[in-house]
Amino acid sequence: MHEMAIAENLLEIVLDESARHGIRRVDRIVVQVGALAAVVPEALTFCFQAVSQDTLAAGARLDIETVPVVVRCPLCGELFEVEDRFDACPDCGPVVSGMHMVSGREMTVLSIEGQGDEEGAHGHDGD
Amino acid sequence: MKRGRTVMTEIKVPVVRNILEINERLAAENRRLFDEKKILAINLMSSPGAGKTSLLERTVEGLGGRFGIAVIEGDIQSSYDAERIQKKGVQAVQINTDGACHLDGNMIQSALNALDLDSVDLLVIENVGNLVCPAEFNLGEHHKAMILSVAEGDDKPLKYPLMFQQSSVLLVNKIDLLPYVDCDVAVIRQRASQLNPNQAVFEVSCRTGEGLDAWYAWLEDRIREVKNA
């Protein structure tokens, strides 16, 4: 159940960004999770609901985008999506040194949407 | 004071922050300490009962005397494993995760404070028995090492790809049980190699000692790499 640890870390980032940008109530959070990251979206959603109770992120919608595992062949430089093989390129065949993983292990907060008061909105520091 | 509806504004903030950024930062701090002290750090992972503590007992016998070894034991409860290791005469500190299914960078930092690192060449961090979550949390180690015992079956690389993909070395343990279990080591090798063709694979028995010399030699090479870095 590492989703609980992930949910706690996610909440910390959401509260930190909300404070910096004057968000008083969080409506929606978009996160990216790599297909290889072994995160169960339902479990993460459930854990986030639990840890965000009584915070300004309570009731926020958590949208979890799954990022496919994409690798680059070190021989031809082509990018391709993998199911379970990291040792062969569809064009070059077996690659002894293995593929370079480009995506698939993400665990990233992409955006936070919410309601802020006028003052908070003006306090947006633009980063 | 004027009462009424507060004017609220829609705010959308692009963020792009790693959810595990705090852990990554602590892991990087641990790693700096290991590099500064020239200590090889190994994050040892497997399912419960695959033989992590038995491997450590053997490793202390195999390398001890020539290298200073320290162990961090991660378990949900009990200090049984640390006591087993301490009996072998090496420093061991126990972390009880109180339910958490993996170790994280912060727990390692606290444990490091309890160790005298000056005479240590090799630090093995024995993670909580679990094939899923430990692979996700960096501890600052130089290498992840995993054990799969033959009693668990040759389908495990298919079911738990991340750990196989992330581990520099795979120890296939309990090969003395091969006559009694339906497990094909060639299939484990083939499936693991598809996930991680650079992975070193050693077939061992911590019970009989078979095959362990190759593991000790691998560790010695890595210890030298860190010393000479």
HADDOCK unambig.tbl for C-alpha pairs under 7 A between the chains (distance, minus, plus):
assign (segid A and resid 1 and name CA) (segid B and resid 101 and name CA) 6.52 0.50 0.50
assign (segid A and resid 2 and name CA) (segid B and resid 101 and name CA) 6.68 0.50 0.50
assign (segid A and resid 2 and name CA) (segid B and resid 133 and name CA) 5.79 0.50 0.50
assign (segid A and resid 6 and name CA) (segid B and resid 19 and name CA) 6.84 0.50 0.50
assign (segid A and resid 9 and name CA) (segid B and resid 19 and name CA) 5.91 0.50 0.50
assign (segid A and resid 9 and name CA) (segid B and resid 20 and name CA) 6.50 0.50 0.50
assign (segid A and resid 10 and name CA) (segid B and resid 19 and name CA) 5.44 0.50 0.50
assign (segid A and resid 23 and name CA) (segid B and resid 11 and name CA) 6.81 0.50 0.50
assign (segid A and resid 36 and name CA) (segid B and resid 162 and name CA) 6.11 0.50 0.50
assign (segid A and resid 84 and name CA) (segid B and resid 195 and name CA) 6.68 0.50 0.50
assign (segid A and resid 85 and name CA) (segid B and resid 194 and name CA) 4.87 0.50 0.50
assign (segid A and resid 85 and name CA) (segid B and resid 195 and name CA) 5.53 0.50 0.50
assign (segid A and resid 86 and name CA) (segid B and resid 194 and name CA) 5.38 0.50 0.50
assign (segid A and resid 86 and name CA) (segid B and resid 195 and name CA) 4.89 0.50 0.50
assign (segid A and resid 86 and name CA) (segid B and resid 196 and name CA) 6.35 0.50 0.50
assign (segid A and resid 87 and name CA) (segid B and resid 194 and name CA) 4.98 0.50 0.50
assign (segid A and resid 87 and name CA) (segid B and resid 195 and name CA) 6.61 0.50 0.50
assign (segid A and resid 87 and name CA) (segid B and resid 196 and name CA) 6.89 0.50 0.50
assign (segid A and resid 87 and name CA) (segid B and resid 197 and name CA) 5.92 0.50 0.50
assign (segid A and resid 96 and name CA) (segid B and resid 197 and name CA) 6.34 0.50 0.50
assign (segid A and resid 97 and name CA) (segid B and resid 197 and name CA) 6.39 0.50 0.50
assign (segid A and resid 97 and name CA) (segid B and resid 198 and name CA) 6.24 0.50 0.50
assign (segid A and resid 98 and name CA) (segid B and resid 196 and name CA) 6.74 0.50 0.50
assign (segid A and resid 98 and name CA) (segid B and resid 197 and name CA) 5.60 0.50 0.50
assign (segid A and resid 98 and name CA) (segid B and resid 198 and name CA) 6.91 0.50 0.50
assign (segid A and resid 107 and name CA) (segid B and resid 18 and name CA) 5.79 0.50 0.50
assign (segid A and resid 107 and name CA) (segid B and resid 19 and name CA) 5.60 0.50 0.50
assign (segid A and resid 108 and name CA) (segid B and resid 16 and name CA) 6.08 0.50 0.50
assign (segid A and resid 108 and name CA) (segid B and resid 17 and name CA) 5.45 0.50 0.50
assign (segid A and resid 108 and name CA) (segid B and resid 18 and name CA) 4.43 0.50 0.50
assign (segid A and resid 108 and name CA) (segid B and resid 19 and name CA) 5.33 0.50 0.50
assign (segid A and resid 109 and name CA) (segid B and resid 15 and name CA) 6.14 0.50 0.50
assign (segid A and resid 109 and name CA) (segid B and resid 16 and name CA) 5.24 0.50 0.50
assign (segid A and resid 109 and name CA) (segid B and resid 17 and name CA) 5.26 0.50 0.50
assign (segid A and resid 109 and name CA) (segid B and resid 18 and name CA) 6.36 0.50 0.50
assign (segid A and resid 109 and name CA) (segid B and resid 19 and name CA) 6.30 0.50 0.50
assign (segid A and resid 110 and name CA) (segid B and resid 14 and name CA) 5.97 0.50 0.50
assign (segid A and resid 110 and name CA) (segid B and resid 15 and name CA) 5.12 0.50 0.50
assign (segid A and resid 110 and name CA) (segid B and resid 16 and name CA) 4.60 0.50 0.50
assign (segid A and resid 111 and name CA) (segid B and resid 12 and name CA) 6.98 0.50 0.50
assign (segid A and resid 111 and name CA) (segid B and resid 13 and name CA) 5.44 0.50 0.50
assign (segid A and resid 111 and name CA) (segid B and resid 14 and name CA) 4.31 0.50 0.50
assign (segid A and resid 111 and name CA) (segid B and resid 15 and name CA) 4.98 0.50 0.50
assign (segid A and resid 111 and name CA) (segid B and resid 16 and name CA) 6.96 0.50 0.50
assign (segid A and resid 112 and name CA) (segid B and resid 12 and name CA) 5.78 0.50 0.50
assign (segid A and resid 112 and name CA) (segid B and resid 13 and name CA) 5.17 0.50 0.50
assign (segid A and resid 112 and name CA) (segid B and resid 14 and name CA) 6.56 0.50 0.50
assign (segid A and resid 113 and name CA) (segid B and resid 11 and name CA) 5.62 0.50 0.50
assign (segid A and resid 113 and name CA) (segid B and resid 12 and name CA) 4.26 0.50 0.50
assign (segid A and resid 113 and name CA) (segid B and resid 13 and name CA) 6.20 0.50 0.50
assign (segid A and resid 114 and name CA) (segid B and resid 10 and name CA) 5.86 0.50 0.50
assign (segid A and resid 114 and name CA) (segid B and resid 11 and name CA) 5.35 0.50 0.50
assign (segid A and resid 114 and name CA) (segid B and resid 12 and name CA) 6.49 0.50 0.50
assign (segid A and resid 115 and name CA) (segid B and resid 8 and name CA) 5.78 0.50 0.50
assign (segid A and resid 115 and name CA) (segid B and resid 9 and name CA) 5.39 0.50 0.50
assign (segid A and resid 115 and name CA) (segid B and resid 10 and name CA) 4.82 0.50 0.50
assign (segid A and resid 115 and name CA) (segid B and resid 11 and name CA) 5.81 0.50 0.50
assign (segid A and resid 116 and name CA) (segid B and resid 8 and name CA) 5.34 0.50 0.50
assign (segid A and resid 116 and name CA) (segid B and resid 9 and name CA) 5.12 0.50 0.50
assign (segid A and resid 116 and name CA) (segid B and resid 10 and name CA) 6.39 0.50 0.50
assign (segid A and resid 116 and name CA) (segid B and resid 11 and name CA) 6.37 0.50 0.50
assign (segid A and resid 117 and name CA) (segid B and resid 7 and name CA) 5.98 0.50 0.50
assign (segid A and resid 117 and name CA) (segid B and resid 8 and name CA) 4.56 0.50 0.50
assign (segid A and resid 117 and name CA) (segid B and resid 9 and name CA) 5.75 0.50 0.50
assign (segid A and resid 118 and name CA) (segid B and resid 7 and name CA) 6.54 0.50 0.50
assign (segid A and resid 118 and name CA) (segid B and resid 8 and name CA) 6.37 0.50 0.50
assign (segid A and resid 118 and name CA) (segid B and resid 9 and name CA) 6.26 0.50 0.50
assign (segid A and resid 121 and name CA) (segid B and resid 9 and name CA) 6.79 0.50 0.50
assign (segid A and resid 121 and name CA) (segid B and resid 11 and name CA) 6.90 0.50 0.50
